[in-house]
Amino acid sequence: MINKKTVVIMAFCLLGQSLLGQEQMLEKKDSLEPTSSKRMKLELYFRGGFISDKHTQERLSSSHFQIDNARLNFQGDYNEDLSYRIRFRLNRPLSPTSQDNASVGLDYAYLSYRFGKQKRWEAMAGKQLSAMGSFEQDINPLYEYIFTDYLNGVYANVFLAGVQLTYKINDQHKIGVQLHNTLNESFSNHLSNNNFSTSDYTASKAPIGAYFLWNANLFKGKFKTKYTYNISQFAQGYYTHSLSLGNKFQSDPHTVYLDLVYSHMGADFGLTSSRLLSISDGLVEGNYTMRKNIVYKCAVSRYDYQIDDHWSATAKIGIELTGSRNIHNEQLRTNYIYFLAGQYAPFRTQDLRFYIAYVGNTIQYAKELAMDKEQLHRFAIGAYFTLPILKK
């Protein structure tokens, strides 16, 4: 008859054999995996210099030195199928947003997985760039001196939490879908942070949206398109529909893009037109009300000319219109942005450039609002560079 002591000894022997077998399996498994990423790089983006602003509102006029862009970028390929990217803005707070719980300063934190025959399928999950049809968003932020309100996140969520699935039909065409949060902040936080009342609307039970995209690469890569349709919901029962058409032509030494955007917001989560109408109605901050049936339109173009290996010139112009279908007209606010810049790169192998630029911004309001025109003239001179900290 087997006593308890024998049973205990046998149990320990079996447990030891099991753990030894698991350890051998793990060692065998680990031997088949890379000890680190196949390819990775860690970079610091930096831009700073002297800025002199002259504005029609005296409080916005100043001359000072400024670090206006600093980001830490970490990305790479773990293997042939799996890649990743993390990017932080060093001059933004690290506090989390209320909807996606990510840091305000976090641009990217995603994984991308390629699969299927010839790796034509790609799935992405995490904090990522929106799939909007825009080439303005593809420009390295170091190289832009002024963005449209659309790319500043006023009328759309630019760096968003979500998932994306794309399929590369061939070398010329790619299609896909991206599911995402409508905004990074919750319904109540977004409105209260902007001094709006939450009355008359109910938070959506599913404040998410979807981009449907088609990207094309035509005429041997000289002409590219990024066309998307987006539908999203911020307030319960009210939908936003947006159409974005990005077009880019490149033939050395010339590069030019033209982005066109049209958006109809059932509930104006952009809040620009709603703020103007609330002020016009005599409402005070904290009691502004979000309005229905708001329209946003945008056209923006940029031209780059590479003069030689060291010198380049850039020009950009854009116009944005927002207004109401219900009150006054669809052009309550017209925003013009424009700049002209020259860049000098002393080294061919390093992304170091010195720049001098004129930047302008003109905002005009519909006569029904009785608001004065706003005008900004900016002179800027400085440098920007990408510092490779780690690369393999």
N, C-alpha and C positions, 0 to 999 in steps of 0.2 A: 504493500500500500504506500502510495506517495505521500510524504508528509509535507507540511507547509513550507519547511525550509527548502526542500527540493524544488517546490513550485516557484519560490522566490528566485532561486539560483537560475532556473530555466528561463524565467521571465527576463532577468537581467541579461542573460546570454542572448536571447532573441532580440531584445532591445538594442544591445550593443552591435549585433550583426546587422540590424536594420539601419542604425545610424551610420555604420561603416559603409554600407552599400549606398546610402544616400550621399555620403561625402564623396565616394568614388564617382557617382553619377554627376554630382555638381562639378567636380574637378574635370571630368570629361567634357561636360557641357561648357564650362568656362574656357577650356582650351580651344573651343571652336569659335568663340566670340572675340571681337577686338577689345583690347584693354582700354582704348580711348577712341575718340572720333577719328574717322578716316581723314577728314579734312575739317579744320576749324580756324577761326580768326577772331581776334578781339581788337576792336578799334575804338578810338575816341574821335568823335566829330566835334569840331570847335569853330566858332565864328565870333569875331568881336572887332570893335573899332570905335571910331568917333562918329556920333550922330548929331545932327543939328536939325531940329524940327521947328517949323513956323506954321502955326495953326490959327484959324479964325477964332478959336476959343483960346484966349491967352493962357489959361491954366495948362493947356496941352502943348505949349511952346517951350522948348528947352534945348540946351546943347550939353552933351555929356558923353563920356566913354561908357561903353556897354558891352557885356557878353550876352549876345542875344540868341545864341544857339550852342548848346553843349549836350551831346548825347553819347552814351556808351553802348556800343553795338557788339553783340556776341552771336555768332552763327556758324553753322557748319553742317557736314554730312556725317552721321554716325556710321552709315554704310551706304551702299548703292541705292537703297530704298528709303531710308529714313533720314530726314534732315530737321533742323530746328533753328530758331532765331529768337533772341531776346534783345530788346533795345529800351533803354531808359533815357528820359530827359533829365539831365542833372540840375536844370534850373526850374523844375516843377516839383510840387510837393509829393510826398510819398503816401499821403492819406488815401484810403480806399474809397472808391465810388460806391454808391448805395445799391446799384443794380447788379453789376458784375463782380463786385468785391475786389477789383484790381486797383493798383495804385494809379493816381491821376497822372503821374509821370511815366507810366508804362505804355510804350507804343506797341511792342510786340512781345509775345510769349506763346509760341505755337510750335507744334510738331506737324510735319508734313510727310505723308507716306505715299510712295509711288508703287503701283501694283498692276497686275494684269499683263496681257500679252504686249511685249515691247514697251512696258511701263507707260502705257497711254493714260491710265487712270491715276488721279492724284487726290488724296483726301487730306484735309487740313483741319486742325482743331486747336482752339485757344484764342488768345488776343491777337488779332490780325488786322491787316488793312482791308477796308471795305472793297467790294468788287465793283464799285461805281465806274461807269465808263468815263475815265478821266486820265489824261496824260499829265495834267498839272500835278496830280498826286504822285506820279512816278519820278518827278524831279527830286534829286537829293535836296532835302530842306536847307542844306548849306548854300545851295545855288540860287535860292529864291529870295527876293527882297520884299515881296508883298504877295499875300495869297488872297484869293477870293474868299468871301464869307462862307461859301459852300465848303471850301477846303479847311476853313477854320472851325468847322463843325457847327455852324449856326443853323444850317438847314438840313444837315445830314450827320450821321454818326460815322466818323472817319476811321478811328481806331476802335474796333469793336470786338466783343466776345461772340464767338460763333463757330460754326462748322462749314466747310466748303468741300464740294466734290466737283471735279472737272474731268473732262474727257478730251484728249487730243485726237481729233479725227484724222488729221494728217499734219504736215509741216505748215500748212496755211491756215488751218481752222481749229479752234478750241471752243467748246461749249461747257457750261456748268451751272451750278446753283450754289448760293451761299445763304444759309440761315443765320440770323443774328438778332441781338437785342436791338430794339428801336433806338434806345438811348442807353448810356452807361449809368445814368442816374434814374432812380425810381420816379414815378408820376408825381408824388407829393414833394419830394426833394427838389426835383427840377423846377416846379412851379414856385415853391416857396423861396428857393435860392435866387430866383429872378423877380421876386416881389409880386407874384401873381397869386390870386385866390384860386382855390381848388373847387369852388362852387360851380354848379351847372354842368360839371363833367364827372365821370367816374373812371377810375383807373382801369385800363384794359386788363382782363384776366390773362391775356397772352400778349404782352407788349413786345412782340417780335416781328421780324420782317424777313423778306426773301428777295435776293437778287438773282435774276436769270441773265446769264451773260453769254456773249458771243464775241470772241476775239479773232481777228484775222491778220495775216501777215502776207501781203500781196506784192506783186511786181518785184520779186527777188529781195524782199525785205525793205524796200524803199517806202512803201505805204502800209501803215498799220492802223487797225481800228480796234476800239473797245466799246461795244454797244451793250447797254444793260437796261433792263426794266426792273423796278423795285416796287414792292407793295409792303406796307408796314402799318402797324396800329399802335397808337400811343394812348388815346382815350377810347373807352369802350364804345363800339359802334361807329367810330370814325376812322377812315382809312386814308393813307397817303399813297399816291401813285406818282412815280418819278421815272422819267426817261432820260438817259444820259448817253450822248454820242461823242466819243473821243476819237479824234482823227490826227494822225501824225505822218509827216513826210520827212524823210531823211535822205540826203544825197550830198556827201561830203563836198564842200565844208558847210553845207546849209542844213539846218534842222528847224522845223516849224510844226507846232501842233495847234489844233482848234478844237476846243471842248464846247459842246452845246448841252444845256440842261433845261428840262421843263419839269416842274413839280406842282402837283395839286394836293394841298394838305387839308383833309377834312377837318382836322383839329390842328391849329397852328402851333405845333411844338417848337418851331423855330422862334416864335414869339416876337419877331421884329415888327411885323405889321400889327400884331395885337397890342404891342406897347404903344405904337403911334396912335392907334385908334382909342386906346384907353386914356392917353393924355389928352387927345382931342375931345373926349367926352368928359373931361374934368375929374377923372379918377386919380386917387393918390396912390403912391407906392405901397404895396402890400395888398391893394384891392384891385390891381389890374386884372382884366378878365381875358382869357384866351378866346380867340374868335374862330369862326368856321369859314370854310371855303376860301382859303388863302392860296394865292398863286405865286410861284417863284420861277423866274427865268434867268438864264445866264449864258453868256458867250465870252470866252476868254481864249486869247491866243498869245503864243510866245515864239520869238524867232531868235535863233542862235547862229552866229557866224564865226567859224574858227579861222581867224586871219592867217595864222601860222602855228608853229609848234608851241609858241609861248603866249601869243595875244589872241583874245577873243572878245566879241561884242554881243550884247544881249538886249533885246527890247521885248516888252510885254504890255498888253492892254486888255482890259476886261470890263464888261458892263453887267450889272446885276439889277434886276427889277423885282420888286415884291409889292403885292397889293391884295385887295379884297374883291371878290366877285359880288359881294352883298352890299358893301358900303363904299361910296365914292368911286374908286376905279382900281385897276390892277397895277397902277404905277404910283403907289403912295411914296415909295422910296426908290431912288435910282442911285446906284453906287458905281462909280468909275474908279478903277485902279490902273496904274501905269508906271513903268519905270524904264530907264535907259542906263546900262552899266557897261563898263569895260573891265576886263580881267587880265592879269598878267601872271603866268605860271613860269617861274624861273627854272624848274626842273621837269624833265620829261617823265621821270620815273616816280615822282612823288606828287600827291594831290595837295599841293600848297599853292594858293593863289592870293594875290593882292587885288583889291577891287576899289573902284570908285563908282558911285551910283547916284542918280537922282530918282527919287520915288515920289509919286503923287497919288493923292486920294481925294476925290470930289464926291460929296453926297448932296443930292438935291431932293426936295420933298414936294409933293403935290400941293398946289395952291390952297386946296381945301384945308390943309393942316396948318397953314400960316406959320411955318417954321423956316428959319434962316438956313441958307446953304452952308455946308461945312467944307473947309478946304485945308488940306495938309500938303506942305512942301517939305521934303526931307532931302538933306544932303548927307551922304554916308561915305566913309573911306575906312578901309580896314583890311583884314585878311581872314581867310578860312583855310583849314587843313584837316585831313584825315590822318591821324597818327596810328600806325599799326603797332599795337602793343604786343600781340602774340599771333603767330601765323604758322600753320603747318599743313 
